Amino acid sequence: MAGFGLPNFGQLTEAFKKAQEIQQNAQALQDELDGMEIEGRSSDGRAGVWLSGNQQPLRVELDPTLLQEGQQATETATLEALKAAYEQSTATMKGRMEELTGGLNLNLPGMGG
């Protein structure tokens, strides 16, 4: 029956193949992001925070001179380093996802594009 506005079978098959390929590549990307260590540093370099590409906290490094300046300075520098690591991790994840889905145009409702 015609008239339902569905893509022809060939287009649909191609779209499913592409979606399967993306799913397989997404798993590889997940593994790659898990293995990354993205460093963020405070502006003075005395606080460092490392996140995975999936934004899992990995470790924190604080310079002893920073600790001597007290709680407020330590908290401020640590937060600054965390924000830097988060921004870098987000940008990395977004860039990798764009590479993964680049060129995909299924023209499906709700998919944007």
C-alpha positions in Angstrom: 0.0 0.0 0.0 1.3 3.4 -0.9 0.6 6.8 0.5 1.9 6.4 4.1 4.9 8.6 3.5 7.4 5.9 4.5 10.9 5.8 2.9 11.4 3.0 0.4 12.7 -0.3 1.7 16.3 0.4 0.4 16.5 3.7 2.3 15.1 2.1 5.5 17.6 -0.8 5.2 20.5 1.6 4.7 19.4 3.7 7.7 19.3 0.6 9.9 22.7 -0.5 8.7 24.1 2.9 9.6 22.4 2.9 13.0 23.9 -0.6 13.7 27.4 0.7 12.7 27.0 3.7 15.0 25.9 1.5 17.9 29.1 -0.7 17.4 31.3 2.4 17.1 29.6 3.9 20.2 30.7 1.0 22.3 34.3 1.5 21.1 34.0 5.2 21.8 32.7 4.4 25.3 35.8 2.2 25.9 38.1 4.9 24.5 36.6 7.6 26.7 36.8 5.4 29.8 40.5 5.0 29.2 41.3 8.7 28.9 42.7 10.9 31.6 41.8 14.5 31.1 43.6 17.0 33.3 42.2 20.3 34.6 44.4 22.8 36.5 43.7 25.8 38.6 45.0 29.1 37.1 48.0 29.1 39.4 48.7 25.4 38.6 48.7 24.3 42.2 45.5 22.2 42.0 45.0 19.5 39.5 41.9 17.2 38.8 41.8 14.3 36.4 38.6 12.9 34.9 38.0 10.2 32.4 36.6 11.1 29.0 33.2 10.0 30.5 33.7 12.5 33.3 34.4 9.9 36.0 36.7 11.4 38.7 40.1 9.7 38.7 42.4 11.7 41.1 43.2 15.1 42.6 46.6 16.6 43.2 47.2 19.6 45.5 50.4 21.4 46.0 51.5 21.5 49.7 52.0 25.3 49.4 48.3 25.6 48.5 47.3 23.6 51.6 49.2 26.0 53.8 47.1 28.9 52.5 44.1 27.4 54.2 40.7 25.9 53.4 39.3 28.7 51.3 42.2 28.9 48.9 42.3 25.1 48.6 38.6 24.9 47.9 38.7 27.7 45.3 41.7 26.2 43.4 40.2 22.7 43.5 36.9 23.9 42.1 38.7 25.8 39.4 40.7 22.7 38.4 37.5 20.6 38.4 35.7 23.1 36.2 38.6 23.1 33.8 38.7 19.3 33.6 34.9 19.1 33.2 35.0 21.6 30.3 37.8 19.7 28.6 36.1 16.4 29.1 32.8 17.7 27.8 34.4 19.1 24.7 36.3 15.9 24.1 33.1 13.8 24.5 31.1 16.1 22.2 33.8 16.1 19.5 34.1 12.3 19.5 30.3 12.0 19.3 30.2 14.4 16.3 32.9 12.3 14.6 30.9 9.1 15.3 27.6 10.4 13.9 29.0 12.7 11.3 27.1 12.6 8.0 24.2 10.7 9.4 21.0 12.2 8.1 18.0 9.9 8.7 15.4 12.7 8.3 13.4 11.1 11.1 10.9 13.2 13.1 12.3 14.4 16.4 15.9 13.7 15.3 16.7 17.4 14.4 19.2 17.8 11.6 
